[in-house]
C-alpha cells in the first residue's frame, strides 16, 4: 500500500509551477496584444496581427509542454547528441546567404516556407541537454568547453551578443553544478570575461552600445534615443501607471515596443506597482524551477534543470536590467512577455521538461 501511494505521489507534476506558467502565458499574451497594436496596425493594417501570431505559438508551445511533461525526461539524454548537432547545423545555416535572413544587420533567422525560426532559441535547450548528458557520463573537462565554445563562436558570428551571454550563463552554471575542478571553472570564467570585453571593444556596434550606456545624455536623437524613450516610458508610469492600453510610447516612439522594450510599456501602463507584480510572477517561476533542480533525482536531471532555470533567470535579469539602465541594451527578449514564436515555444517546451522532472523529485 505504501509503495502504491509513493508511486502515485511521484507521478504528480508540480501543480504550482504549472499554474504560474499558465498565468504568465495568459498575461504575456495580453501584454503582446497591447504593446504591439500600433506597430501591427501600421505595418499589416491589423492591430491584432502580432497577437494572432503569438497566440498560435503559445498554443503550440502549451500543447508541447503538456506532452513533454508526460514523457520521462531520460529520453532527452538519448536525444542529446542528435539535437545538439541539428542546432549547430541550423546556426551554420543562418550564416549562409540565401538561407539565413539578415535583418537590422544581423543574421538570426531561418525561413522554412512561411515559418521563421530563430536557431539561437533552440540551441539554448539543446546545449543544456548535451551538457547534462556530459555531466551524467562524467566526461573530461574538454567535453564541456568545446561544444560551449563552438556555440558561442557561431552565435557571435550572427552577431548576437545578448544570446551569447545567456548561453555562457547556461553553460558555465551547468559546468559548475557538474562538480568539475574549481580551478578549471575559475580559469574559464576569467577567459570568458576577457573574451567578452575584447569582443565589445573590437566591434564598432557593440562599443557604441557600451558608450550609450555610459553616456546616456550625449546623443538624445541618435544612439541614445532608444534608452531615453525607455526611461521616458518608465518615468511616465509613475507609481500606478497611465492605465492599461493608454501607453503613448508604444505609438512608434519606442523602438521594439513589443519585443526587447516591452517591460518599458508595462511600466508605463501599470506603473511601479504593476511592474513589481510582473517581476514577482517571474521570480516565482524561477524559484519553482530552481526548487525542481535542487530536488532532482539524479545528475542528468539536476544539471539540465539548472541550465533551464539559469537560462530564464539570465534573460529576465538582462532584459529588465537593460530597461532600467542597469546594464547596456542587449536585445534579449523578456520571457513570456516579448513577442517571438521561437522563444515562447522553446520556453514552454522546456517548462514541460521541468514539470516531468518534478514528478520524480526527491521528497
Secondary structure, DSSP 8 states (H G I E B T S, - for coil): -HHHHHHHHHT---HHHHHHHHHHHHHHHHHHHHHHHHHHHHHHS-TTHHHHHHHHHHHHHHHHHHHHTTS-TTHHHHTHHHHHHHHHHHHHHHTSBTTEEEETTEEEEEEETTEEE-HHHHHHHHHHHHHHHHHHHT--THHHHHHHHHHHHHHHTTT-HHHHHHHHHHHHHHHHHTT--HHHHHHHHHHHHHHHHHHHHT-HHHHHHHHHHH-TTS-TTTTTHHHHHHHHHHHHHTTT-S-TT--STTTTTSTTTTTTTHHHHHHHHHHHHHHHHHHHHHHHHHHHHHHHHHT-SSHHHHHHHHHHHHHHHHHHHHHHHHHTTSS-------TTTS--HHHHHHHHHHHHHHHHHHHT---
